[in-house]
């Protein structure tokens, strides 16, 4: 029986079967409604995730008939596939309706949403001509797992600041740019939240002229890091660290170590002008919180030292080989220098000189520009957050603290890809892929609601094994 009774109770409270059946009515003569099948699939993900062709075996081993009143043989893969086909045209309506019900039934605070996207690499050819253009397509993109050899599908989650509940989910084209998803997400969240205003927190993909303009027009506040190209290094280099305010914030990973060894954050504030793509676009002015992290600074310094050390080894080796069998011309030395500067990322600080003696043998001299390296070190640890929150709503330190909760959505993706096993996907039709991933997003919603209820019931410092 395991957790099936718990899953069934939460499915009932969210009215998952009723919502699916209202939007996707089946035939009167069917032994099971589409809603019943989707509930079974969600329950499977919460107990022992299995491919569609093994769900009936899972149902036979678990008390599915006793808890859900579903006979095992009815959950064959053909029936599951038909249910996925039925819900595919209504995925947004289903997830948004169930998310809205969760807000009311569980009293979830929707004053803050964290938005992020992730990718799921899929094995298989998935030819473009065989995919349904009405649904998110499986194609090559920018995979988070760096499997560029595989096609992918993407999903987006908006989770609440209140216990990280994923109230909104979307399945997205494998090749879609994350920056293009913000305005649609904002509109859906506004519909879900109703008259309540909310703060949208996201990564740097949120920052574009169009997105910021739409958010300002809709009077939706946001916090997001400025893309690296938006802030010149000279801005950071000119900042006075001693004038920055120390933030009363301790990362969770540092709570068990002495105060002197913890990562420290400092903040300054100014304004940022976001230029439009056209000359006649009025610039958008937003608050800019300039953040310095000692942890980031140390990490960047170590990375630079490691990069320079490897470049130094490569250049010393090339210097000793110059004029020999492999590097007997200036052209070959120049080609090798090009490879080193690109792979070690030292083009800005490396100075080289290749000379040739009377016999035509080349020689190499090189050095790193210390002024350039000091300029790089001056910006270590700095980054910028952009926001439309007013100083009265949140001071610079509070803006940073709120943004630090963005890790909530990343942890939910860990649940999504871990215990709920969103991959591998054993279906070939992109329409069914979108429907199955949506079902797993619903399972994630239940997963998080159950966790929230248990934690609140325990209270204090009590813990429950397995949560």
C-alpha positions as MATLAB code, in Angstrom:
seq = 'XXXXXXXXXXXXXXXXXXXXXXXXXXXXXXXXXXXXXXXXXXXXXXXXXXXXXXXXXXXXXXXXXXXXXXXXXXXXXXXXXXXXXXXXXXXXXXXXXXXXXXXXXXXXXXXXXXXXXXXXXXXXXXXXXXXXXXXXXXXXXXXXXXXXXXXXXXXXXXXXXXXXXXXXXXXXXXXXXXXXXXXXXXXXXXXXXXXXXXXXXXXXXXXXXXXXXXXXXXXXXXXXXXXXXXXXXXXXXXXXXXXXXXXXXXXXXXXXXXXXXXXXXXXXXXXXXXXXXXXXXXXXXXXXXXXXXXXXXXXXXXXXXXXXXXXXXXXXXXXXXXXXXXXXXXXXXXXXXXXXXXXXXXXXXXXXXXXXXXXXXXXXXXXXXXXXXXXXXXXXXXXXXXXXXXXXXXXXXXXXXXXXXXXXXXXXXXXXXXXXXXXXXXXXXXXXXXXXXXXXXXXXXXXXXXXXXXXXXXXXXXXXXXX';
ca = [
       0.000    0.000    0.000;
       2.850    2.383    0.809;
       2.054    6.027    0.124;
      -0.951    5.331   -2.128;
      -3.568    6.462    0.435;
      -1.698    9.735    0.919;
      -1.434   10.280   -2.842;
      -5.144    9.476   -3.246;
      -6.151   11.977   -0.562;
      -4.150   14.813   -2.116;
      -5.402   13.932   -5.607;
      -8.933   14.152   -4.241;
      -8.307   17.496   -2.557;
      -6.946   18.911   -5.815;
      -9.790   17.312   -7.801;
      -7.349   16.071  -10.439;
      -9.702   13.457  -11.905;
     -12.656   15.842  -11.892;
     -10.653   18.603  -13.602;
      -9.367   16.252  -16.299;
     -12.804   14.757  -16.913;
     -14.461   18.170  -17.235;
     -11.910   19.316  -19.788;
     -11.393   15.953  -21.524;
     -14.622   13.927  -21.300;
     -14.362   10.330  -22.481;
     -16.874    7.866  -23.847;
     -19.781    6.851  -21.634;
     -19.027    3.153  -22.232;
     -15.387    3.414  -21.110;
     -14.394    1.353  -18.077;
     -12.129    4.174  -16.877;
     -12.305    7.921  -17.316;
      -9.268    9.864  -18.470;
      -9.170   11.479  -15.034;
      -8.872    8.111  -13.321;
      -6.009    7.118  -15.612;
      -4.126   10.364  -14.998;
      -4.558    9.939  -11.242;
      -3.048    6.457  -11.518;
      -0.089    7.806  -13.496;
       0.517   10.507  -10.877;
       0.316    7.912   -8.097;
       2.797    5.734   -9.963;
       5.304    8.591  -10.096;
       4.908    9.165   -6.359;
       5.535    5.544   -5.449;
       7.547    3.574   -8.034;
       7.998    5.399  -11.377;
       7.665    3.027  -14.307;
       7.466    3.216  -18.131;
       3.908    3.137  -19.506;
       4.216   -0.503  -20.547;
       4.982   -1.517  -16.952;
       2.350    0.518  -15.103;
      -0.102   -2.414  -15.083;
       2.572   -4.559  -13.418;
       3.076   -1.837  -10.811;
      -0.688   -1.682  -10.243;
      -0.746   -5.436   -9.651;
       2.024   -5.239   -7.072;
       0.545   -2.208   -5.297;
      -2.916   -1.750   -3.832;
      -4.155    0.348   -6.762;
      -7.473   -1.494   -7.027;
      -8.167   -1.152   -3.305;
      -7.218    2.549   -3.117;
      -8.369    3.855   -6.515;
     -10.891    1.205   -7.537;
      -9.029    0.505  -10.796;
      -8.588   -3.036  -12.048;
      -4.974   -3.785  -12.935;
      -5.575   -4.999  -16.491;
      -7.272   -1.722  -17.416;
      -3.989    0.191  -17.024;
      -2.382   -1.224  -20.158;
      -0.118    0.995  -22.217;
      -2.729    1.491  -24.960;
      -5.211    2.910  -22.434;
      -2.545    5.108  -20.887;
      -1.570    6.399  -24.329;
      -5.176    7.284  -25.161;
      -5.446    9.247  -21.920;
      -2.288   11.183  -22.743;
      -3.662   11.945  -26.218;
      -6.890   13.191  -24.636;
      -5.250   15.633  -22.222;
      -2.597   16.908  -24.652;
      -4.784   19.718  -26.119;
      -5.650   20.961  -22.605;
      -2.360   20.820  -20.702;
      -2.263   24.501  -19.773;
      -5.902   24.534  -18.654;
      -5.413   21.398  -16.553;
      -2.249   22.515  -14.760;
      -3.444   26.076  -14.187;
      -6.833   24.924  -12.839;
      -5.218   22.467  -10.458;
      -2.623   25.063   -9.409;
      -5.373   27.575   -8.642;
      -7.218   24.964   -6.582;
      -4.041   24.257   -4.613;
      -3.767   27.962   -3.737;
      -7.260   28.010   -2.245;
      -7.365   24.585   -0.648;
      -3.922   24.716    0.963;
      -3.724   28.466    1.648;
      -0.528   28.967   -0.345;
       1.082   32.399   -0.280;
       1.512   33.641   -3.858;
       3.287   36.918   -3.116;
       6.523   35.565   -4.627;
       7.172   33.252   -7.586;
      10.498   31.843   -8.727;
      10.698   30.943  -12.424;
      13.294   28.780  -14.158;
      13.582   26.351  -17.059;
      15.450   23.105  -17.489;
      16.074   20.715  -20.340;
      15.667   16.949  -20.624;
      17.797   15.133  -23.173;
      15.982   12.356  -25.017;
      17.381    9.359  -26.841;
      15.958    8.684  -30.296;
      15.821   10.310  -33.709;
      12.512   12.185  -33.324;
      12.466   13.323  -37.000;
      10.981   16.790  -37.462;
       8.510   15.530  -40.103;
       7.090   12.962  -37.663;
       6.293   15.512  -34.932;
       2.995   17.275  -34.399;
       3.521   20.999  -34.956;
       0.694   21.811  -32.512;
       2.780   20.647  -29.548;
       6.272   21.361  -28.171;
       8.777   19.792  -30.506;
      11.808   17.713  -29.630;
      14.884   19.270  -31.178;
      18.465   20.314  -30.549;
      18.998   23.280  -28.244;
      21.222   24.348  -25.358;
      21.033   21.382  -22.960;
      21.764   21.896  -19.270;
      23.521   18.508  -19.160;
      25.717   19.489  -22.161;
      24.582   16.495  -24.202;
      24.690   18.405  -27.475;
      24.494   15.119  -29.383;
      20.946   14.515  -28.144;
      17.684   16.282  -28.904;
      15.787   17.722  -25.977;
      12.501   18.987  -24.616;
      12.275   21.740  -22.006;
      10.050   22.496  -19.072;
       9.478   25.645  -17.058;
       8.372   25.817  -13.426;
       7.091   28.710  -11.354;
       7.374   27.809   -7.683;
       6.173   29.874   -4.754;
       8.359   31.471   -2.130;
       6.035   29.701    0.312;
       7.688   26.247    0.593;
       8.559   26.074   -3.120;
       5.220   24.795   -4.447;
       5.288   24.419   -8.286;
       1.900   25.924   -9.091;
       2.629   26.562  -12.761;
       4.381   24.272  -15.218;
       4.939   24.422  -18.955;
       6.371   21.999  -21.503;
       8.408   23.963  -24.054;
      10.075   23.372  -27.437;
      13.565   21.933  -27.191;
      14.982   24.826  -29.194;
      12.987   27.663  -27.605;
      14.897   30.526  -26.002;
      14.201   31.003  -22.308;
      14.024   34.757  -22.745;
      10.893   34.367  -24.910;
       8.873   32.576  -22.211;
       8.666   35.347  -19.610;
       5.695   37.410  -20.774;
       3.435   34.379  -21.266;
       4.432   33.052  -17.855;
       3.712   36.408  -16.245;
       0.231   36.496  -17.779;
      -0.575   32.982  -16.538;
       0.688   33.772  -13.054;
      -1.409   36.928  -12.902;
      -4.498   34.936  -13.861;
      -3.688   32.324  -11.220;
      -2.885   34.809   -8.441;
      -6.031   36.848   -9.125;
      -6.064   40.357   -7.682;
      -2.978   39.735   -5.538;
       0.274   41.398   -6.622;
       3.335   39.174   -6.747;
       7.093   39.415   -7.141;
       8.675   37.430   -9.999;
      12.234   36.218   -9.401;
      14.162   34.614  -12.250;
      17.651   34.242  -13.710;
      19.347   36.600  -16.147;
      17.289   35.260  -19.083;
      14.450   37.451  -17.833;
      16.363   40.614  -18.680;
      15.493   41.918  -22.128;
      14.005   45.207  -23.181;
      10.731   43.565  -24.208;
      10.378   41.508  -21.036;
      11.174   44.387  -18.682;
       8.835   46.719  -20.568;
       6.018   44.159  -20.318;
       6.615   43.631  -16.599;
       6.630   47.356  -15.907;
       3.455   47.849  -17.955;
       1.738   45.054  -16.032;
       3.025   46.496  -12.733;
       4.640   43.177  -11.869;
       7.792   43.595   -9.794;
      10.805   41.434  -10.555;
      14.343   40.624   -9.423;
      16.881   39.107  -11.805;
      20.663   39.221  -12.292;
      21.903   41.549  -14.992;
      23.421   39.647  -17.938;
      27.196   40.046  -18.088;
      26.967   42.139  -21.262;
      24.692   44.678  -19.544;
      27.307   45.906  -17.039;
      30.822   46.859  -18.097;
      33.756   45.661  -15.986;
      34.778   49.278  -15.561;
      31.624   49.836  -13.500;
      32.654   47.144  -11.010;
      36.301   48.216  -10.998;
      35.303   51.737   -9.928;
      33.294   50.565   -6.910;
      34.527   51.128   -3.359;
      34.124   47.870   -1.467;
      34.684   49.597    1.880;
      31.653   51.808    1.223;
      29.386   48.811    0.596;
      26.943   47.617    3.271;
      27.501   44.178    4.812;
      24.395   42.021    4.394;
      23.024   40.051    7.330;
      22.799   36.789    5.399;
      24.425   33.397    5.895;
      24.201   30.771    3.151;
      22.822   27.449    4.368;
      26.085   25.707    3.448;
      28.001   28.014    5.844;
      25.792   27.686    8.910;
      28.004   25.094   10.545;
      31.329   26.886   10.150;
      32.894   29.716   12.209;
      31.635   33.222   11.435;
      35.034   34.413   10.231;
      35.191   31.710    7.577;
      31.704   32.279    6.166;
      30.959   33.846    2.814;
      30.253   37.574    3.170;
      28.018   39.709    0.979;
      28.137   43.486    0.574;
      25.802   45.690   -1.456;
      25.717   49.091   -3.112;
      22.912   50.653   -5.110;
      22.496   52.804   -8.209;
      20.276   52.811  -11.304;
      20.536   51.019  -14.623;
      19.268   52.131  -18.032;
      18.128   49.343  -20.333;
      18.372   50.396  -23.984;
      15.791   49.296  -26.522;
      16.506   47.499  -29.807;
      15.435   50.579  -31.805;
      16.841   54.085  -31.576;
      13.474   55.617  -30.727;
      12.793   53.154  -27.872;
      12.851   55.073  -24.580;
      15.399   53.637  -22.132;
      13.959   51.787  -19.152;
      15.316   52.831  -15.752;
      15.428   50.210  -12.980;
      17.191   49.878   -9.648;
      20.554   48.145   -9.734;
      21.873   46.375   -6.655;
      25.624   45.838   -6.932;
      26.594   42.752   -4.944;
      30.030   41.601   -3.824;
      30.492   38.012   -2.666;
      33.714   36.882   -1.023;
      32.913   33.325   -2.090;
      32.536   34.373   -5.722;
      35.717   36.434   -5.525;
      37.742   33.510   -4.168;
      36.292   31.156   -6.766;
      37.066   33.535   -9.633;
      40.586   34.070   -8.340;
      41.214   30.321   -8.119;
      39.782   29.793  -11.597;
      41.999   32.529  -13.039;
      45.117   31.156  -11.331;
      44.332   27.690  -12.641;
      43.715   29.025  -16.151;
      46.950   31.040  -16.112;
      48.952   28.100  -14.780;
      47.768   25.858  -17.617;
      48.426   28.579  -20.156;
      51.909   29.083  -18.682;
      52.663   25.364  -19.071;
      51.450   25.383  -22.669;
      53.436   28.520  -23.531;
      56.643   27.296  -21.853;
      56.344   24.049  -23.788;
      55.815   25.951  -27.021;
      58.725   28.278  -26.249;
      61.078   25.316  -25.765;
      59.766   23.641  -28.934;
      60.079   26.735  -31.117;
      62.515   26.107  -33.960;
      62.245   22.357  -33.532;
      60.630   19.672  -35.658;
      56.983   20.604  -35.093;
      57.167   24.374  -34.685;
      59.797   25.272  -37.253;
      57.996   28.299  -38.707;
      56.503   31.465  -37.281;
      53.169   30.533  -38.832;
      52.978   27.248  -36.921;
      53.866   29.016  -33.675;
      51.187   31.635  -34.300;
      48.609   28.919  -34.963;
      49.495   27.182  -31.701;
      49.331   30.475  -29.782;
      45.830   30.980  -31.199;
      44.753   27.620  -29.834;
      46.240   28.334  -26.401;
      44.657   31.791  -26.091;
      41.255   30.410  -27.038;
      41.246   27.285  -24.849;
      42.870   28.978  -21.818;
      41.010   32.289  -22.333;
      44.101   34.496  -22.001;
      43.765   36.592  -25.167;
      43.310   39.813  -23.189;
      46.413   39.515  -21.037;
      48.883   37.563  -23.218;
      51.637   39.362  -25.151;
      53.838   37.340  -27.510;
      56.715   38.096  -29.863;
      58.080   35.702  -32.456;
      61.507   36.402  -33.945;
      63.606   34.563  -36.540;
      67.402   34.136  -36.482;
      69.776   34.232  -39.458;
      69.185   30.525  -40.103;
      65.427   31.048  -40.291;
      64.699   29.357  -36.966;
      61.855   30.993  -35.019;
      61.979   31.853  -31.303;
      59.128   32.828  -28.984;
      59.013   35.330  -26.125;
      55.851   35.891  -24.084;
      54.526   37.441  -20.883;
      51.244   38.192  -19.138;
      50.209   41.841  -18.798;
      50.062   42.474  -15.044;
      47.945   45.614  -15.464;
      45.285   43.584  -17.267;
      45.386   40.878  -14.585;
      45.015   43.459  -11.824;
      42.044   44.974  -13.663;
      40.443   41.522  -13.854;
      41.062   40.963  -10.146;
      39.438   44.300   -9.310;
      36.044   43.035  -10.511;
      36.217   39.634   -8.807;
      33.149   38.856   -6.733;
      30.914   41.591   -8.158;
      27.609   41.068   -9.932;
      24.409   43.091  -10.314;
      20.740   42.478   -9.593;
      18.082   44.476  -11.420;
      14.698   45.110   -9.833;
      11.605   47.300   -9.991;
      11.022   47.075   -6.250;
      11.153   50.503   -4.653;
      13.507   51.249   -1.734;
      10.417   51.396    0.482;
       9.460   47.861   -0.556;
      12.916   46.393   -0.090;
      16.326   47.846    0.676;
      19.428   46.587   -1.172;
      20.116   43.883    1.421;
      16.526   42.655    1.290;
      16.618   42.485   -2.519;
      19.659   40.207   -2.280;
      18.064   38.023    0.396;
      14.920   37.584   -1.691;
      16.914   36.672   -4.774;
      18.896   34.085   -2.822;
      15.683   32.050   -2.515;
      15.947   31.338   -6.265;
      17.629   28.078   -5.283;
      14.146   26.830   -4.351;
      13.178   26.218   -7.960;
      16.493   24.491   -8.652;
      15.869   22.116   -5.739;
      12.457   21.298   -7.200;
      14.103   20.370  -10.472;
      16.261   18.042   -8.403;
      13.072   16.339   -7.173;
      11.692   16.337  -10.724;
      14.730   14.632  -12.218;
      15.532   12.542   -9.133;
      12.768   10.772   -7.178;
      10.109   11.426   -9.842;
      12.407   10.208  -12.651;
      11.257   12.395  -15.516;
      13.775   10.685  -17.786;
      14.235    8.357  -19.582;
      11.074    8.878  -21.641;
       9.688    5.766  -23.335;
       7.247    7.347  -25.782;
       7.897    8.420  -29.377;
       5.103   10.922  -30.099;
       5.955   14.511  -29.118;
       2.309   15.085  -28.192;
       2.461   12.237  -25.690;
       5.870   13.405  -24.453;
       4.357   16.805  -23.576;
       1.383   15.147  -21.865;
       3.543   12.706  -19.877;
       5.889   15.453  -18.673;
       2.838   17.472  -17.588;
       1.603   14.476  -15.597;
       5.002   14.300  -13.887;
       4.753   18.033  -13.132;
       1.422   17.300  -11.427;
       3.163   14.570   -9.456;
       5.789   17.131   -8.432;
       3.011   19.438   -7.218;
       1.628   16.653   -5.003;
       5.133   15.718   -3.880;
       5.735   19.289   -2.672;
       2.303   19.699   -1.062;
       2.757   16.469    0.900;
       6.207   17.599    2.038;
       4.787   20.986    3.070;
       2.000   19.444    5.110;
       4.329   17.014    6.858;
       6.830   19.732    7.765;
       4.077   21.953    9.142;
       2.589   19.110   11.143;
       5.967   18.193   12.634;
       6.829   21.759   13.602;
       9.977   22.903   15.382;
      13.126   20.853   14.862;
      11.411   17.493   14.485;
      12.355   15.453   11.445;
      10.762   12.594    9.552;
      12.924   10.006    7.870;
      12.429    9.965    4.109;
      11.114   13.541    3.777;
];
